């Protein structure tokens, strides 16, 4: 893992908060704030992958790099795969980190944490989770839970992802954070797989990888970063970044 590439997929067609990549936060578009946090991780090259010229223009105006992708991709993984082939057809980048474009307050340390599980060569994909501390999140179907077996002090091997409250019984529950690090070969295989039955039932793309016997390990981080999906989330992100 010598040369990671961070890709940030961004699309304007949000149903709950239309145009959110360009929503202003602390004087800059949200997508620019995410790009800055990714650059601060110092893991490698950072590129925004978008289907909207205005998003690319905003990133480039801030000094960043952007690549245009097709507008019809069904998932963010498909979008970053197209971007990867455009940016690096010769295969120089061996690890691809997918940072969601609606995480403007994410800490650089959180992005770096997703790189850790790939130290084990048997791991195909790495992702993140945090211990659920709020009771209402345990039964909230919009909060995706990781069911995994501990393989280290702060690492799980993922067995399942679900919107249900799981596993049953006493013990910690883990809130999945949708930030991924793929080995290049794993991403290239993943995008060729058809949607899987459990993936379609739970509406969770990562289950496609597990159903195909790909290994996903999970690094446990202290907290879930704020994802901006609503106006309330946007107001909170503005409050956080404007106070820094």
Steps between C-alpha positions, in 0.01 A plus 500: 500500500740763379283750315141552616250711307218675688185543291201706613182426302261795481167529324244779509185284494437475873131453577505639854746786445524587130830645384673421828858466361493874431331600826715772660669413830744741664553686173553198274287239325445184703686289246803727537490455878499120453788528252699704754445242777614224262813695405578550870509122545824505294434151368544587135347659193143629550250534212129585496299281259182674385241510224442874537724768346419752775633262765820440305540876448463569874767244587741626235447862607615398849814341354375143498474230237172375357399248234172478312306172505180374343172608662337156493711306750281297739750520788793704625725197448421500129574872484840469668589206278437707188705782652783258581517373142507857370761625744725197519464262204853369553423373853742704708260544793458172688252613765186709449338681792137603453408802714137606485447852372262597780741476795631859528607473865675162480831491683810414294584236764172326425589477131845366586345233724335322205843425358602289801320168436663467157830426675367144499541375144193274535269802530328610179311803630532709817235719657419675830255480789442660840336365814134605523449707814150640439218257574280629218765412242484132596151462354525763224492331159688791342798415721687209342650257748812288453490146634856380532743285691785678683843427354693772680459773763320737258429278201215273394466254216161582349251216491192701408359852464138567589241768569358283776612500864776240498654299644249398768598485867730695727796684353596787279334587171695669221386782274644450153671799337484493121863571426695227318852407397520249215790309364492585131432139401214482750331811359542373146340168597223662705365715217468193275280313748122508458286635786462227763178388673587625849637822355166564333300406807696715745584764238866482603756480222777357716306175544578423135865464597428274798267282295785459250737385780701820497651588837409831663677609818377787713708751697323637807528879536388722789199665337277510194574804279209730422339408169302781336164370375257766623487874559545432872821308427622785279433755774696286747794464259506876455502550875791258543723636223424865558609463863843362407 
